Amino acid sequence: METKRHFSGEFKLQVVMESYQRDTTIEAVCRKFNVARSVVNRWRTEFKKDGSKIFLDKRIQKGKAISQGFAPGESPEDLKKIIGNQTVQIEILKKVQGLLS
């Protein structure tokens, strides 16, 4: 029984970058790294789709969160803002409740 192999992100990046080299072919890269062509093609597709996230402007909070792998609205900073807003709303409701009592 053959076990499923797992590859690190660094390994995948190395394979993809080498597959884009002008002086080599995808078949040669597959032989060199002992990886199936379909796997290399999938990694290249993922790289094309998500590679631009590496270069997001990290000075902007949204870009920083996305570059760290958080979905919009799920970064720690975004969650802190939500908690802060809810805390303020709770305090206001407590004051209103005290006034109505």
C-alpha positions as CSV (number, residue, x, y, z in Angstrom):
1,M,0.0,0.0,0.0
2,E,1.4,3.4,-1.0
3,T,1.3,6.2,1.4
4,K,0.4,9.8,0.4
5,R,3.3,12.1,0.2
6,H,3.2,15.6,1.8
7,F,5.4,18.4,0.5
8,S,6.4,21.6,2.3
9,G,5.6,25.0,0.9
10,E,9.3,25.6,0.3
11,F,9.5,22.5,-1.8
12,K,6.4,23.4,-3.8
13,L,7.8,26.9,-4.5
14,Q,11.1,25.5,-5.6
15,V,9.5,23.1,-8.0
16,V,7.1,25.8,-9.4
17,M,9.9,28.3,-9.8
18,E,12.1,25.8,-11.5
19,S,9.3,24.8,-13.8
20,Y,9.1,28.5,-15.0
21,Q,12.8,28.6,-15.9
22,R,13.4,29.2,-19.6
23,D,16.1,26.5,-20.0
24,T,14.0,23.6,-18.6
25,T,10.7,21.7,-19.3
26,I,8.0,20.7,-16.9
27,E,8.8,17.0,-17.7
28,A,12.5,17.6,-16.7
29,V,11.3,19.2,-13.4
30,C,9.0,16.3,-12.8
31,R,11.8,13.8,-13.2
32,K,14.2,15.8,-11.1
33,F,11.9,16.1,-8.2
34,N,10.0,12.8,-8.7
35,V,6.6,14.6,-8.9
36,A,3.7,13.9,-11.3
37,R,3.1,16.4,-14.0
38,S,-0.5,16.9,-12.8
39,V,0.8,17.8,-9.3
40,V,3.2,20.4,-10.8
41,N,0.4,21.9,-13.0
42,R,-1.8,22.2,-9.9
43,W,0.9,23.9,-7.9
44,R,1.5,26.3,-10.8
45,T,-2.2,27.1,-11.0
46,E,-2.3,27.8,-7.3
47,F,0.8,29.9,-7.6
48,K,-0.7,32.0,-10.4
49,K,-3.9,32.4,-8.4
50,D,-2.5,33.2,-5.0
51,G,1.0,34.5,-5.7
52,S,-0.1,38.2,-5.9
53,K,-1.0,38.1,-2.2
54,I,2.6,38.1,-1.4
55,F,3.0,41.6,-2.8
56,L,-0.1,43.2,-1.1
57,D,0.6,46.5,0.6
58,K,1.3,45.5,4.2
59,R,1.0,49.1,5.3
60,I,-2.7,48.9,4.8
61,Q,-4.4,46.8,7.5
62,K,-6.6,44.8,5.0
63,G,-3.5,44.0,2.9
64,K,-1.6,42.9,6.0
65,A,-4.4,40.6,7.2
66,I,-4.8,39.0,3.8
67,S,-1.0,38.5,3.4
68,Q,-1.0,36.7,6.8
69,G,-3.7,34.3,5.6
70,F,-6.8,35.8,7.3
71,A,-10.0,36.1,5.4
72,P,-11.5,39.6,5.3
73,G,-13.0,40.4,8.8
74,E,-11.2,37.5,10.5
75,S,-7.9,39.1,11.4
76,P,-7.1,39.7,15.1
77,E,-7.3,43.4,14.5
78,D,-10.7,43.1,12.8
79,L,-12.0,40.9,15.7
80,K,-10.7,43.4,18.3
81,K,-12.7,46.2,16.5
82,I,-15.9,44.0,16.6
83,I,-15.4,43.2,20.3
84,G,-14.8,46.9,21.1
85,N,-18.0,47.9,19.2
86,Q,-20.0,45.3,21.0
87,T,-18.6,46.3,24.4
88,V,-19.7,49.9,23.7
89,Q,-23.2,48.8,22.7
90,I,-23.5,46.7,25.8
91,E,-22.5,49.6,28.0
92,I,-25.1,51.9,26.3
93,L,-27.8,49.2,26.7
94,K,-26.9,48.9,30.4
95,K,-27.2,52.7,30.9
96,V,-30.5,52.8,29.0
97,Q,-31.9,50.0,31.1
98,G,-30.8,51.8,34.3
99,L,-32.6,55.0,33.1
100,L,-35.8,53.0,32.3
101,S,-35.9,51.2,35.7
